[in-house]
Amino acid sequence: MFEGSGVGGLIVLSLIALLIVFALFFPLAFFYSMLFGGFHQSRMFKKLLIREKRVSETLGGDNIHTLSTPINLQKISQTGLVMANISVGPSWWQLFLGGIKSIFGGQIQSFDKILAYGRNEVMQRLREQALGEGWNEVINVRVETSMVMNKVKGKQQNKMGTLEFVAYGTGIR
Amino acid sequence: MTSNTETIPGFTITKSLGVATGSTVRAKHIGKDILAGLKNIVGGELTAYTELLMEARTEALGRMMMDAAQRGANAVVNIRFATSSVAGGAAELFAYGTAVVVTAEG
């Protein structure tokens, strides 16, 4: 009888411990997001700027454009589709700020930042992809945005979830 | 050859063989989903989803190319992509284009 109650007590204790861990995890994660989210994202931006500079220095210009005919006319022997993608999400702190801001309307700066990052990053990846695969130029570049992997049930669909950016164009050589 | 332009510069389209399509539906792995959720605390790139979607898109494109090859085409022009979220947590990637026969100009 005592042994039985001992096991029962252990289960109850572990359940309480689990509850405390969960109760602590979310506020702690939220504070972590508030303190380090901006720092983390600024570092990503800096890395991206360095890569953009390096590519534009090696090319002496840009190798992607949105026109449907090549700018530097040349004898074309091969074409192929070039793609790059990235999926990004705002931090919990940005979601919180954005949620408050969307009550009053107006520009939501916290979402601006992550969207700008995603779009610039995907174009940079396209440039690097084209360089890596040996295309001289990428024509007719299109950038698309879509919401992916978001929950369809309930109110979740109003929230900004994961965004996917995809950039694609026709590589020529 | 593949292209998302209506014509391929330097080549002439001699024959159109209809629309070639390819699609795939992918769902996320629960472990990766939890990890991505943790990554989402600070925001930024979610590498697991980036890889998953690129893999799916490449497969859809591959299926489209197979469809075009079965029609006897040697190129696909005007390729478009469409992404849609079917049933929570799953995404459909769809690629379509016009299967054509091209010959090099002069």
Contacts between the chains, C-beta under 8 A, distances in Angstrom:
chain1	res1	chain2	res2	distance
A	29	B	41	5.0
A	30	B	41	7.9
A	32	B	41	6.1
A	32	B	42	7.3
A	33	B	41	4.7
A	33	B	42	5.8
A	33	B	43	7.6
A	36	B	42	5.8
A	37	B	41	7.5
A	37	B	42	4.6
A	37	B	43	5.4
A	40	B	42	4.5
A	40	B	43	7.2
A	40	B	44	6.1
A	41	B	42	7.6
A	41	B	43	6.0
A	41	B	44	5.9
A	44	B	44	5.7
A	44	B	45	7.4
A	68	B	5	4.8
A	68	B	6	6.9
A	69	B	5	7.9
A	69	B	9	5.7
A	70	B	9	5.8
A	75	B	10	6.9
A	76	B	8	7.5
A	76	B	9	5.5
A	76	B	10	3.8
A	76	B	11	7.6
A	78	B	1	6.5
A	79	B	1	5.0
A	79	B	2	6.9
A	79	B	3	4.9
A	79	B	8	5.3
A	79	B	9	7.9
A	79	B	75	8.0
A	80	B	1	6.5
A	80	B	2	5.5
A	80	B	3	7.7
A	81	B	2	4.3
A	81	B	3	6.9
A	81	B	4	6.3
A	81	B	61	7.0
A	81	B	79	6.0
A	83	B	54	7.4
A	83	B	57	6.6
A	83	B	58	7.9
A	83	B	61	8.0
A	85	B	50	6.0
A	85	B	53	5.8
A	85	B	54	5.2
A	85	B	57	7.1
A	86	B	45	5.9
A	86	B	50	5.4
A	87	B	45	7.0
A	87	B	46	5.0
A	87	B	49	3.9
A	87	B	50	4.8
A	87	B	53	6.3
A	88	B	43	7.5
A	88	B	44	6.3
A	88	B	45	5.5
A	88	B	46	6.8
A	89	B	36	7.9
A	89	B	39	7.9
A	89	B	40	4.8
A	89	B	43	6.0
A	89	B	44	7.5
A	89	B	46	5.7
A	90	B	43	5.0
A	91	B	40	7.1
A	91	B	41	6.3
A	91	B	42	5.1
A	91	B	43	3.1
A	91	B	44	7.6
A	92	B	40	7.1
A	92	B	41	5.4
A	92	B	43	7.9
A	94	B	43	5.9
A	114	B	43	5.9
A	114	B	44	7.6
A	117	B	44	7.7
A	121	B	45	7.5
A	139	B	5	6.4
A	139	B	9	7.8
A	140	B	3	7.8
A	140	B	4	5.4
A	140	B	5	4.7
A	142	B	4	6.9
A	144	B	81	6.9
A	144	B	83	7.7
A	146	B	83	4.4
A	147	B	85	7.0
A	148	B	49	6.8
A	148	B	53	6.7
A	148	B	83	6.6
A	148	B	85	6.2
A	148	B	91	5.1
A	149	B	28	6.0
A	149	B	33	8.0
A	149	B	49	6.1
A	149	B	85	7.3
A	149	B	89	6.2
A	149	B	91	6.6
A	150	B	85	6.5
A	150	B	88	7.9
A	151	B	88	5.0
A	151	B	89	7.2
A	152	B	85	6.9
A	152	B	87	7.2
A	152	B	88	4.5
A	153	B	88	6.2
A	162	B	36	7.7
A	162	B	40	7.9
A	162	B	46	6.0
A	162	B	49	5.9
A	164	B	49	7.1
A	164	B	50	7.8
A	164	B	53	5.8
A	164	B	83	6.9
A	166	B	53	7.8
A	166	B	57	7.3
A	166	B	81	6.7
A	166	B	83	7.8
A	168	B	4	6.3
A	168	B	79	8.0
A	168	B	81	7.0
A	169	B	4	6.5
A	170	B	2	7.6
A	170	B	3	4.4
A	170	B	4	5.3
A	170	B	5	5.3
A	170	B	8	7.9
A	172	B	9	6.9
